[in-house]
Amino acid sequence: MRAASLMLASTISFGVMTIAIRFASHSLHTFEIAFFRNLFGLLAVLPLLLGAQRAELRTRQLPKYFVRCLIGICSMLAGFWAIGHLPLAQAISLTYSTPIFVTIAAVLFLHEQVRARRWLAVLAGFIGVLVIVRPGSADFSIDSLAALLAAVLGGVISIQIKQLSRIDSANTIVLYTYAFWVPMSLIPALFVWQWPQGTVWWWIIAAGVFGTGGQVLWTHALKLGEVSALTPISFMQLPLVALAGWLWFGEGLDAYTVTGATIILASNAYIAHREAVLARRAASAAASAGAVPGE
């Protein structure tokens, strides 16, 4: 129950971040929103980092962090652009395709074995994406490609974090991520710079605080519970942002987005379930191999 509560809180935090980004995008360029999200996110996470052990905050993987953060900034800019220019439900539905690309990246970079059932789930997820994007139709928007780019790069980032976490702690990863993200996101922001005015400050502060809070809660939830059980809870972000889009931005839900999102979410749930099953089998096999006969 604690893991489920943390995941629900994480989902709500990410939903609030998304809504804040959308409000801020009415007055600020995407590049500036990304910078302020990272700046206030760093300030929000500093108390956690200051309490960490000094040894945790050392790393021998700085070049890998640079590459990971450069890809992360590109993913963030693409995702924020989609949130600012697409209906919220459509933008979030497309970002849920990230696990599909994580599966593919795991094969390419980690040489993981993916069998037929997970490949079928990946294929189903692609079909869901095509249903939402509708390439070649009059309703196709180039902005939807930004959401897909964010999802693809998000898949690569997930693999990179998995590789970094083999040596470094979660606190180390968070510290160096924000240490690189803030200056990296400042560079493009300077080309479109204008100072936020009035209530826009509250929206960009909310984006940083709730975005960072969502990441921390998500990490702790996954430490306590299984991915397959917690992943469906994260899907609650979709109805939350869809409701916000309807209430505050006059957006409706079309049948294509609902159908495509349903296919993508079902694909994600199955991929998470299969990964949890395989992880349990691997852990069981490792325990059996390490057992001493006669004990």
Protein Blocks (a to p, Z undefined) as FASTA:
>chain_A
ZZmmmmmmmmmmmmmmmmmmmmmmmmmcfklmmmmmmmmmmmmmmmmmmmpcfklmgcfk
lmmmmmmmmmmmmmmmmmmmmmmmmcfklmmmmmmmmmmmmmmmmmmmnopacdfklmmm
mmmmmmmmmmmnogoiakbcfklmmmmmmmmmmmmmmmmmmmmmmmmcfklmmmmmmmmm
mmmmmmmmmmmgccdehjlmmmmmmmmmmmmmmmmmmmmmmmmmcfklmmmmmmmmmmmm
mmmmmmmnopacdfklmmmmmmmmmmmmmmmmmmmmmmmmmmmmmmmmmpcghZZ
